[in-house]
Amino acid sequence: MSLTAGLSLPLRRLTMSNSLPSCSKFGARAFSTTLQRDATWGFIGLGQMGYCMAKNLRAKIPADDTLVVRDINQDAMKRFVEEAKSDAKNFGVKEGSWKVEIAECARDVADKSSVVITSLPEPEHVKDVFHSILKGGKLPELEKERLFIDTSTIDPASSKEVANAIHTTCQGRFVDAPMSGGVVGARAGALSFMFGATSKSGELVERVRAILLLMGKKAWHMGEQGTGVSGKLANNYILAINNIATAEAMNLGVRWGLDPKALQEMVNSSTGRCWPMEVNNPVPGVVETAPASRGYEGGFGVSLMNKDLRLAMTAAKESGTPLTLADMARSVYTKVEGEHRGKDFSVVYKWLLGKSQ
């Protein structure tokens, strides 16, 4: 049995039915878009993206609110708390006044928080976290329905499975809200979120949007639960293809004797313009802020791109949708991951250089 299968079984055991129940406590309650003061927020997953997102969240929520963080990396949590003590000064807040707590486990985060945001690498990690939350029984009741916002990029089926487990046990409301913009966007608070939430409650949609805009600049409501991750996989399929095409075109131009910066500027004013060319250019030195200019470090890992491509291909197969370029792209990313694991996915360009020699 796979790890994913093993983790999905406990979630199904916690699901009482396939339909959403009418949870009496919140059935007629309105969702306020006003941020509560003295509230407690939870954030699980302090990876490269999550760490930056959590820092922006702490900076944007009211100073008297508390942020509870959890990650398997103890050093990351300790560093986050220490940085929060000094970061407050940059926002005109008394040093050390921002409240940040370290949680012992995911259940501890959910127990204390009215909003829980998760940012995790793989579907099995998401299932593992929510299984650990739900297996502890009924969470403490709140004045406002507890909101779980998962910003992870996972497959639609897994996202719906977790949502069903949350909803049928009346533990809160689950929303899928993956993001686009990379580490650069996460650091700058300029991410674009695409989220899935029931459209029957416009106030829920606005509540979610208000929270996401604390960490980004755009938040698109894509439709019902599950449509956020579907939209993200469609977007990242385009990104995966564009990244390879950009690397190949830049390699071709350089080998023809073109100045890479001149080529990049021309393409960005022409029909070939795309994010991998303009923002995340794969040639070192062309875009100073791009990972390529710092040894392909600190960006969107090639392993994550390979994972997203795999998820898109699986979802496409389940829906009977042809992806004619997918197999070739997956072959490229698998080879690049084998040689440059841990590097930004624009390292495809460096891999191509090795093949050219």
Disulfide bonds with the S-S distance in Angstrom:
Cys23-Cys170 2.23
